[in-house]
Amino acid sequence: TYFGFSLGASYGSWENSLQSAGQKAAANYYTFGLAYDLGPIGASITSLNSQFQKNDYTAISLGLDYKLAKDLMPYFELTKFTFKPNQSPTSGVTTPGALSHNQGYVFLTGILISF
């Protein structure tokens, strides 16, 4: 933390621990986040990238919060996610459970109450 800015990052690797015998596809993830607080208002941006069995997942979140009182803080968050599988359905034929490219948005709101 420095002059209202906070920075965070992480990296993790499971190597081959989540794989079936004989598979060599490493699983890993990394995150990055930056936040800024100015008085009672806080804003942040965070990202998550993950690879598992050659499947790629990415999420980017924008957050905003406002401290109404010492123990009361409403917040909002908008997240965009993308999932790219290592395989796709064959030639336009879709079957139940078939993996396909998936993306979308999630909007989250809430109130944090501390006691």
C-alpha positions in Angstrom: 0.0 0.0 0.0 1.3 3.5 -0.9 -0.6 6.8 -0.9 -4.0 5.1 -1.1 -3.0 2.6 -3.8 -2.8 -1.1 -3.0 -1.3 -3.7 -5.2 -1.5 -7.5 -5.0 -0.5 -10.4 -7.2 -0.2 -14.2 -6.9 0.9 -17.2 -8.8 0.1 -20.9 -8.2 1.1 -24.1 -9.9 -0.2 -27.6 -9.2 2.2 -29.1 -11.8 0.8 -32.5 -12.5 -0.9 -33.2 -9.2 -4.5 -32.9 -10.6 -3.9 -35.1 -13.6 -4.7 -38.7 -14.4 -1.8 -41.1 -14.6 0.3 -40.4 -17.7 -1.0 -36.9 -18.4 1.6 -34.1 -18.5 -0.6 -30.9 -18.8 0.5 -28.6 -15.9 -2.2 -26.5 -14.1 -1.5 -23.0 -13.0 -3.0 -19.6 -12.3 -2.0 -16.0 -11.7 -3.8 -13.0 -10.3 -3.2 -9.3 -10.3 -5.1 -6.5 -8.5 -4.9 -2.8 -8.1 -7.1 -0.7 -5.7 -7.3 2.9 -4.7 -9.0 4.4 -1.7 -9.9 8.1 -1.4 -11.7 8.8 1.8 -14.8 6.6 2.0 -14.7 5.6 -1.7 -12.7 2.7 -2.9 -12.2 1.4 -6.5 -10.4 -1.7 -7.7 -9.5 -3.8 -10.8 -8.5 -7.4 -10.5 -7.7 -10.2 -13.0 -7.5 -13.9 -12.8 -6.0 -16.2 -15.5 -6.0 -19.9 -15.2 -4.9 -22.9 -17.3 -5.8 -26.5 -16.5 -5.6 -29.4 -19.0 -5.1 -26.8 -21.8 -8.4 -25.1 -20.9 -8.1 -21.3 -20.4 -10.1 -19.2 -18.0 -9.8 -15.4 -17.7 -11.8 -13.0 -15.5 -11.4 -9.2 -15.1 -13.4 -7.4 -12.3 -14.0 -3.8 -11.6 -15.2 -2.9 -8.1 -16.5 0.1 -6.3 -17.4 0.5 -2.7 -18.5 3.4 -0.4 -18.0 3.3 3.4 -21.3 4.7 4.8 -20.3 4.2 8.4 -17.5 2.5 10.4 -19.1 -0.9 10.0 -21.3 -0.5 6.9 -20.1 -0.6 3.3 -22.2 -1.2 0.2 -20.3 -2.4 -2.9 -20.7 -3.2 -6.6 -18.6 -5.4 -8.9 -18.7 -6.1 -12.6 -16.8 -9.1 -13.9 -16.2 -10.2 -17.5 -15.2 -13.8 -17.9 -14.0 -16.0 -20.8 -13.6 -19.7 -21.0 -11.8 -21.4 -23.9 -11.7 -25.2 -23.8 -9.0 -27.3 -25.3 -11.6 -29.1 -27.4 -14.7 -27.9 -29.3 -18.0 -29.6 -30.4 -17.6 -31.3 -33.8 -18.8 -29.5 -36.9 -21.7 -27.7 -35.5 -23.3 -30.8 -33.8 -23.9 -30.0 -30.2 -24.3 -32.8 -27.6 -25.2 -32.4 -24.0 -22.1 -31.7 -21.9 -20.0 -30.6 -25.0 -17.6 -27.9 -24.2 -17.6 -24.7 -26.1 -16.2 -21.2 -25.9 -18.1 -19.4 -23.2 -18.0 -15.7 -22.1 -20.2 -13.4 -20.2 -20.7 -10.8 -17.5 -21.6 -11.0 -13.8 -22.8 -8.1 -11.8 -22.6 -8.4 -8.0 -23.9 -6.0 -5.4 -24.0 -6.3 -1.6 -23.5 -4.7 1.8 -20.6 -5.6 4.1 -21.6 -5.3 7.7 -18.8 -5.7 10.3 -19.4 -6.4 14.0 
